């Protein structure tokens, strides 16, 4: 395929998905209710269609499918029959199966069901997708000329929910991914807080995380949180949810510690449907491989800021300013310390590439004409271990700039018998190479506390330094 055709194919597909995100699930705001229709049921069905659009916007097609099927269940239980919202829900499922999930049989079934309930039903003309147009025309033709085919099996594992709290969860998640979870209130729910309990593997203990409040498109309450990559480090992820009222009593729950929701964990090279952050197909990957590639973790970019100090071996060419002293190579401190801003990107769940700055401050008396600072930039390749809260990391580093400096005190000028001592700096660099490692402790969904040790040597002016740093990192 030529480059121009590949780009055009990519552009057309993403233009369509963008249009679908705006047009799909857009039921009329002023729905005319059929005589005798249950207004509360109609409101719930419309709300679930809006919720499904939220999931579709995030290309979470499995969750959108579950919301629409829940809408059908409510409508059928309330006896809405041929109400326009039921036809619209079937039509939305047809568009979802045709354009998102790519299930031709299900798309035909739901288009036919929409036409059966409302013969005048037509998908929005602005949704100019060949898949939708072709399958809808096939559904209409088959209804006019053929005996309706048998209804396909649409059974699925029920969404784990109890009471009035609904927390749809995908069946699979990618190993090392940062998993987004959402809950909504199915009707009035007086919940002060919603907590998700999770564990990675059968032998670990459940951990808890409070979910943040967020509003859905129809204004009903909702809650969301993002589990850290450590949660998907095992073979399975176990979840259950609890909503508590203002008195701390259990108001509603989804699952329990004895009967949790189970999410399968797949490795990064498997092509099964994804969770939270979307499947490979949901992210726009084309059948011929010309689409977007998966981006690894959902939260790939991170920023860090650290403070520290160090000590090392002062050798090289000796003091920078006072060359004729009684200096001898040996131990020295890297006063006062350094600031280490850093930006990084996760190439995989366990491997990160980053650029760290090392801005070293060196306090000196005004009478000492010694450089007050030293700046270097280091490229680091960090390998992370598995872990739920604590992860260790190690890796090489290489860079340069001004290098680094060690402060040597108590020097005496040659020939000076006054007993007066001076201080001076010994430089290493300008090329800096070394290795380091540390510990990352998760504080929240995004923030981590860092404790690390870096060992570096400077060339061609040889000196060595060992830095001890602590700080924070935030993931995006």
C-alpha positions as CSV (number, residue, x, y, z in Angstrom):
1,X,0.0,0.0,0.0
2,X,1.4,3.4,-0.9
3,X,2.2,6.0,1.8
4,X,-0.5,8.3,0.5
5,X,-3.2,5.5,0.6
6,X,-2.1,4.5,4.1
7,X,-2.4,8.1,5.4
8,X,-5.8,8.5,3.6
9,X,-7.1,5.3,5.1
10,X,-5.9,6.3,8.6
11,X,-7.4,9.8,8.2
12,X,-10.8,8.5,6.9
13,X,-11.1,6.0,9.8
14,X,-10.3,8.5,12.5
15,X,-12.5,11.2,10.9
16,X,-15.4,8.7,11.0
17,X,-14.6,7.8,14.7
18,X,-14.6,11.4,15.6
19,X,-18.0,11.9,13.9
20,X,-19.3,8.8,15.6
21,X,-18.2,10.1,19.0
22,X,-20.3,13.2,18.4
23,X,-23.3,11.7,16.8
24,X,-23.7,8.2,18.2
25,X,-26.2,7.7,21.0
26,X,-27.7,11.2,20.4
27,X,-31.4,10.4,21.2
28,X,-33.6,13.5,20.8
29,X,-33.8,15.6,23.9
30,X,-37.5,16.0,23.7
31,X,-38.6,12.4,23.4
32,X,-42.4,12.1,22.7
33,X,-43.5,9.4,25.1
34,X,-46.0,6.7,24.0
35,X,-49.3,6.5,25.8
36,X,-48.9,4.7,29.1
37,X,-45.0,4.7,28.9
38,X,-43.2,4.7,32.3
39,X,-41.5,8.1,32.4
40,X,-38.9,6.9,35.0
41,X,-38.0,4.0,32.8
42,X,-37.7,6.2,29.8
43,X,-35.4,8.5,31.7
44,X,-33.2,5.6,32.8
45,X,-33.0,4.3,29.2
46,X,-32.0,7.8,27.9
47,X,-29.5,8.2,30.7
48,X,-27.9,4.8,29.9
49,X,-27.6,5.8,26.2
50,X,-25.8,8.9,27.3
51,X,-23.5,6.9,29.5
52,X,-22.8,4.6,26.6
53,X,-21.8,7.6,24.6
54,X,-19.3,8.5,27.3
55,X,-17.7,5.1,27.0
56,X,-17.8,5.3,23.2
57,X,-16.0,8.7,23.4
58,X,-13.2,6.9,25.3
59,X,-13.3,4.0,22.8
60,X,-14.3,1.6,25.6
61,X,-16.7,-0.3,23.3
62,X,-17.3,-3.2,25.7
63,X,-18.5,-0.9,28.4
64,X,-20.7,1.0,25.9
65,X,-22.2,-2.3,24.9
66,X,-23.1,-3.2,28.5
67,X,-24.7,0.2,29.1
68,X,-26.9,-0.2,26.0
69,X,-27.9,-3.8,26.9
70,X,-28.8,-2.6,30.4
71,X,-31.0,0.0,28.8
72,X,-32.8,-2.7,26.8
73,X,-33.3,-4.7,30.0
74,X,-34.9,-1.8,31.8
75,X,-37.1,-0.9,28.8
76,X,-38.3,-4.5,28.4
77,X,-39.0,-4.9,32.1
78,X,-41.0,-1.6,32.1
79,X,-43.0,-2.7,29.0
80,X,-41.8,0.2,26.8
81,X,-42.4,-2.0,23.7
82,X,-42.2,0.0,20.5
83,X,-41.3,3.3,22.3
84,X,-38.9,5.4,20.3
85,X,-36.1,5.0,22.9
86,X,-36.2,1.3,22.5
87,X,-35.8,1.6,18.7
88,X,-33.1,4.2,19.2
89,X,-31.2,1.9,21.7
90,X,-31.3,-1.0,19.2
91,X,-30.1,1.3,16.5
92,X,-27.3,2.5,18.6
93,X,-26.2,-1.0,19.3
94,X,-26.3,-1.7,15.5
95,X,-24.0,1.3,14.9
96,X,-21.7,0.2,17.8
97,X,-21.4,-3.3,16.4
98,X,-20.9,-2.1,12.9
99,X,-18.4,0.7,13.5
100,X,-16.8,-0.2,16.8
101,X,-16.9,-3.8,17.8
102,X,-17.0,-5.1,14.2
103,X,-19.6,-7.8,14.8
104,X,-21.6,-8.0,11.6
105,X,-24.2,-10.5,12.8
106,X,-25.1,-8.5,15.9
107,X,-25.2,-5.3,13.9
108,X,-27.7,-6.8,11.5
109,X,-29.8,-8.2,14.3
110,X,-30.1,-4.8,16.1
111,X,-30.7,-2.8,12.9
112,X,-33.6,-5.2,12.1
113,X,-35.0,-4.9,15.6
114,X,-34.9,-1.1,15.3
115,X,-36.8,-1.3,12.0
116,X,-39.3,-3.8,13.4
117,X,-40.1,-1.4,16.3
118,X,-40.0,1.8,14.2
119,X,-40.1,1.1,10.4
120,X,-39.2,4.8,9.8
121,X,-35.9,4.4,11.7
122,X,-32.8,5.5,9.8
123,X,-29.3,6.0,11.2
124,X,-28.2,9.6,11.2
125,X,-27.3,10.6,7.6
126,X,-24.2,12.5,8.8
127,X,-22.7,9.3,10.1
128,X,-21.3,8.5,6.7
129,X,-19.7,5.2,7.4
130,X,-19.5,2.5,4.7
131,X,-19.9,-0.2,7.4
132,X,-23.0,1.3,8.9
133,X,-24.6,2.1,5.6
134,X,-24.0,-1.3,4.1
135,X,-25.2,-3.3,7.1
136,X,-28.2,-1.1,7.6
137,X,-29.2,-1.5,3.9
138,X,-28.7,-5.3,4.2
139,X,-30.9,-5.4,7.3
140,X,-33.7,-3.5,5.5
141,X,-33.4,-5.7,2.4
142,X,-33.5,-8.9,4.3
143,X,-36.6,-7.8,6.2
144,X,-38.4,-7.0,3.0
145,X,-37.4,-10.0,0.9
146,X,-36.5,-12.8,3.3
147,X,-37.9,-14.7,6.3
148,X,-36.3,-13.1,9.3
149,X,-33.3,-15.1,10.4
150,X,-33.3,-16.6,13.8
151,X,-32.3,-14.3,16.7
152,X,-28.6,-14.7,17.4
153,X,-27.6,-15.6,20.9
154,X,-27.0,-12.4,22.7
155,X,-26.4,-13.8,26.2
156,X,-23.4,-12.6,28.1
157,X,-22.1,-12.8,31.6
158,X,-24.2,-10.5,33.7
159,X,-22.6,-7.3,34.9
160,X,-21.6,-7.8,38.5
161,X,-23.9,-5.4,40.3
162,X,-26.0,-5.3,43.4
163,X,-28.4,-2.7,44.7
164,X,-28.3,0.7,43.0
165,X,-24.5,0.9,42.3
166,X,-23.3,-0.1,38.9
167,X,-19.6,-0.5,38.1
168,X,-19.1,-2.0,34.6
169,X,-15.7,-3.7,34.3
170,X,-14.1,-5.1,31.2
171,X,-13.3,-8.8,31.1
172,X,-9.6,-8.3,30.2
173,X,-6.9,-5.8,31.0
174,X,-3.4,-5.4,29.7
175,X,-0.5,-6.3,31.9
176,X,1.1,-3.3,33.5
177,X,-1.6,-0.9,32.3
178,X,-3.1,1.8,34.6
179,X,-6.7,0.7,34.7
180,X,-9.5,3.3,34.8
181,X,-12.6,2.3,36.7
182,X,-16.0,4.0,36.8
183,X,-19.2,3.6,38.8
184,X,-22.7,5.2,38.3
185,X,-25.8,5.4,40.4
186,X,-28.7,3.4,38.9
187,X,-31.4,5.5,40.5
188,X,-31.3,7.5,43.7
189,X,-28.3,6.5,45.8
190,X,-27.3,8.4,49.0
191,X,-23.6,7.7,48.9
192,X,-21.0,9.9,50.6
193,X,-18.2,7.8,49.2
194,X,-17.5,4.9,46.9
195,X,-14.5,2.6,47.6
196,X,-13.0,0.0,45.3
197,X,-11.1,-2.9,46.8
198,X,-8.6,-4.7,44.6
199,X,-5.9,-7.2,44.7
200,X,-3.5,-8.7,42.1
201,X,-3.4,-12.5,42.4
202,X,-5.3,-14.8,44.7
203,X,-2.7,-14.8,47.6
204,X,-2.4,-11.1,48.1
205,X,-4.5,-9.0,50.4
206,X,-7.2,-6.5,49.2
207,X,-6.2,-2.9,49.0
208,X,-8.7,0.0,49.0
209,X,-8.9,3.2,47.0
210,X,-11.5,5.9,47.4
211,X,-13.1,6.9,44.1
212,X,-13.4,10.5,43.0
213,X,-16.8,12.0,42.3
214,X,-17.6,12.9,38.7
215,X,-20.8,13.8,36.9
216,X,-22.2,11.9,34.0
217,X,-23.6,13.5,30.9
218,X,-27.2,13.4,32.2
219,X,-26.2,14.9,35.5
220,X,-26.5,11.8,37.6
221,X,-23.7,11.0,40.1
222,X,-20.7,9.0,39.1
223,X,-17.4,8.0,40.6
224,X,-14.0,7.2,39.0
225,X,-10.5,6.2,39.9
226,X,-7.4,4.9,38.1
227,X,-5.6,1.8,39.5
228,X,-1.8,1.9,39.3
229,X,0.1,-0.4,36.9
230,X,1.0,-2.7,39.8
231,X,-2.7,-3.7,40.1
232,X,-2.4,-5.5,36.7
233,X,1.0,-7.1,37.3
234,X,-0.5,-10.6,38.1
235,X,-2.4,-13.1,36.1
236,X,-5.8,-11.9,37.4
237,X,-7.2,-8.8,39.1
238,X,-9.9,-9.1,41.7
239,X,-12.3,-6.2,42.4
240,X,-15.3,-5.3,44.5
241,X,-17.0,-1.9,45.2
242,X,-18.8,-0.5,48.2
243,X,-20.9,2.7,48.6
244,X,-21.2,4.1,52.1
245,X,-23.7,6.7,53.3
246,X,-23.0,9.7,55.6
247,X,-23.2,7.4,58.7
248,X,-20.6,5.1,57.3
249,X,-23.2,2.3,56.7
250,X,-23.1,0.2,53.5
251,X,-25.6,1.6,51.1
252,X,-24.9,-0.5,48.0
253,X,-22.2,-2.8,46.7
254,X,-20.9,-4.6,43.6
255,X,-19.3,-7.9,44.5
256,X,-17.7,-8.8,47.8
257,X,-14.4,-10.1,49.2
258,X,-15.8,-13.6,48.9
259,X,-17.3,-13.1,45.5
260,X,-15.2,-10.4,43.6
261,X,-15.3,-9.4,40.0
262,X,-12.4,-11.1,38.2
263,X,-10.5,-9.4,35.4
264,X,-8.2,-11.4,33.3
265,X,-4.7,-10.0,32.6
266,X,-3.2,-10.4,29.1
267,X,0.4,-9.8,28.1
268,X,1.2,-6.8,25.9
269,X,1.6,-8.9,22.7
270,X,-1.8,-10.5,22.8
271,X,-4.6,-9.1,20.6
272,X,-7.6,-9.7,22.8
273,X,-9.9,-6.8,23.8
274,X,-8.5,-4.4,26.3
275,X,-10.0,-2.7,29.3
276,X,-10.0,0.7,30.9
277,X,-7.8,2.4,28.4
278,X,-9.4,0.7,25.4
279,X,-8.6,-2.3,23.3
280,X,-6.2,-2.4,20.4
281,X,-9.1,-2.3,18.0
282,X,-10.7,0.5,20.0
283,X,-7.5,2.6,19.6
284,X,-7.8,2.5,15.8
285,X,-5.5,-0.3,14.8
286,X,-6.3,-1.3,11.2
287,X,-6.6,-4.9,10.0
288,X,-3.6,-4.4,7.7
289,X,-1.4,-3.1,10.5
290,X,-1.4,0.5,9.2
291,X,-3.2,2.1,12.1
292,X,-2.0,3.3,15.5
293,X,0.1,1.0,17.6
294,X,-0.6,0.5,21.2
295,X,1.1,2.9,23.4
296,X,2.1,0.7,26.3
297,X,0.8,2.0,29.6
298,X,-2.1,4.3,29.8
299,X,0.0,6.7,31.9
300,X,3.3,6.8,29.9
301,X,4.7,10.3,30.6
302,X,6.0,11.3,34.0
303,X,7.8,14.3,35.7
304,X,10.1,14.1,38.7
305,X,11.8,16.6,41.0
306,X,14.4,15.6,43.6
307,X,16.8,17.1,46.1
308,X,20.0,15.6,47.4
309,X,23.7,15.8,48.2
310,X,26.6,13.5,47.7
311,X,30.2,12.6,48.3
312,X,33.0,11.2,46.2
313,X,36.6,10.9,45.1
314,X,38.3,14.1,44.2
315,X,41.1,13.5,41.8
316,X,41.5,14.8,38.3
317,X,43.6,17.8,37.8
318,X,43.2,18.9,41.4
319,X,41.8,22.3,42.6
320,X,40.3,24.5,39.9
321,X,41.5,27.9,41.2
322,X,44.4,27.3,43.6
323,X,46.7,24.9,41.8
324,X,49.7,25.2,44.1
325,X,48.4,23.8,47.4
326,X,49.0,20.7,49.5
327,X,46.0,19.0,47.8
328,X,46.0,15.2,47.7
329,X,43.4,13.1,45.8
330,X,40.9,11.5,48.1
331,X,37.5,11.8,49.8
332,X,35.4,15.0,49.4
333,X,31.8,16.3,49.8
334,X,29.6,17.6,47.0
335,X,28.3,20.6,49.0
336,X,25.7,21.9,49.4
337,X,23.6,19.7,47.2
338,X,21.8,19.3,43.9
339,X,18.3,19.7,42.4
340,X,17.3,17.0,39.9
341,X,14.4,17.8,37.6
342,X,13.5,14.9,35.3
343,X,11.1,14.0,32.5
344,X,10.5,10.4,31.5
345,X,8.5,8.1,29.3
346,X,7.6,4.4,29.9
347,X,8.6,2.4,26.8
348,X,6.9,-0.6,28.5
349,X,5.4,-1.3,31.9
350,X,8.9,-2.1,33.3
351,X,11.2,0.1,31.2
352,X,11.5,3.9,31.2
353,X,13.7,6.4,29.3
354,X,14.3,9.7,31.0
355,X,16.3,13.0,30.9
356,X,17.5,14.2,34.2
357,X,19.1,17.5,35.0
358,X,21.6,17.8,37.8
359,X,21.9,21.4,39.0
360,X,24.5,21.5,41.8
361,X,24.9,24.5,44.2
362,X,28.3,25.1,45.8
363,X,28.4,27.8,48.6
364,X,31.6,29.7,48.7
365,X,32.9,32.8,50.5
366,X,32.8,36.0,48.4
367,X,36.6,36.0,48.5
368,X,36.8,32.7,46.8
369,X,36.5,33.0,43.0
370,X,35.1,29.4,42.7
371,X,32.2,28.4,40.4
372,X,29.0,28.4,42.6
373,X,27.2,25.8,40.5
374,X,27.6,22.9,38.1
375,X,25.0,21.7,35.6
376,X,24.8,18.4,33.8
377,X,22.1,16.5,31.9
378,X,21.8,12.7,32.0
379,X,19.9,10.3,29.9
380,X,18.8,7.4,32.0
381,X,17.3,4.0,31.1
382,X,15.5,2.6,34.1
383,X,14.2,-1.0,34.7
384,X,11.4,-1.4,37.2
385,X,10.4,-4.4,39.2
386,X,6.8,-5.6,39.8
387,X,5.1,-4.3,42.9
388,X,1.7,-2.9,44.0
389,X,2.9,0.0,46.2
390,X,6.7,-0.3,46.2
391,X,8.8,-0.7,43.0
392,X,12.5,-0.8,42.8
393,X,14.4,0.3,39.7
394,X,18.0,0.3,38.4
395,X,19.7,1.4,35.2
396,X,22.7,3.1,33.5
397,X,23.0,6.9,32.8
398,X,25.2,8.9,30.4
399,X,25.4,12.7,29.8
400,X,27.5,15.8,30.2
401,X,27.6,19.5,30.5
402,X,29.7,21.2,33.1
403,X,30.0,17.9,34.9
404,X,30.1,17.8,38.7
405,X,32.2,19.3,41.4
406,X,33.5,18.3,44.8
407,X,34.4,20.8,47.5
408,X,37.8,20.4,49.2
409,X,38.4,22.4,52.4
410,X,41.4,23.0,54.6
411,X,43.9,23.5,51.8
412,X,47.1,25.4,52.4
413,X,48.9,27.4,49.7
414,X,52.4,26.2,49.0
415,X,54.9,28.5,50.8
416,X,52.2,30.0,53.1
417,X,53.3,29.8,56.7
418,X,50.4,31.9,58.1
419,X,48.3,28.9,58.8
420,X,45.4,30.2,56.8
421,X,43.4,27.6,55.0
422,X,41.3,27.9,51.8
423,X,38.7,25.8,50.0
424,X,38.4,25.0,46.4
425,X,36.5,22.7,44.0
426,X,37.7,19.7,42.1
427,X,35.8,19.0,38.9
428,X,34.8,15.8,37.1
429,X,33.7,15.8,33.5
430,X,32.5,17.3,31.3
431,X,31.4,13.8,30.2
432,X,29.5,11.9,33.0
433,X,28.7,8.2,33.0
434,X,27.4,5.9,35.7
435,X,24.5,3.9,37.1
436,X,21.9,4.3,39.7
437,X,18.9,2.7,41.4
438,X,16.2,3.5,43.9
439,X,12.8,2.8,45.3
440,X,9.4,4.3,44.2
441,X,6.6,4.3,46.7
442,X,3.1,4.9,45.4
443,X,1.3,7.7,47.3
444,X,-1.8,8.0,45.0
445,X,-3.0,7.2,41.5
446,X,-0.4,9.5,40.0
447,X,2.1,10.6,42.7
448,X,5.1,8.6,44.0
449,X,7.8,9.2,46.5
450,X,11.3,8.5,45.3
451,X,14.5,7.5,47.2
452,X,17.6,6.8,45.0
453,X,21.4,6.5,44.8
454,X,23.4,7.4,41.7
455,X,27.1,6.7,41.2
456,X,28.9,8.7,38.5
457,X,32.3,9.2,37.1
458,X,33.6,12.2,35.1
459,X,35.8,12.1,32.0
460,X,38.3,13.1,30.8
461,X,38.9,15.0,34.0
462,X,38.5,12.0,36.3
463,X,36.6,12.2,39.6
464,X,33.7,10.2,41.1
465,X,30.6,11.1,43.0
466,X,27.8,9.2,44.8
467,X,24.5,11.2,44.9
468,X,21.8,10.5,47.4
469,X,18.4,12.0,46.2
470,X,14.8,12.0,47.4
471,X,11.8,13.6,45.7
472,X,8.5,13.0,44.0
473,X,7.2,11.8,40.6
474,X,3.9,12.4,38.9
475,X,2.4,10.4,36.0
476,X,0.2,11.6,33.3
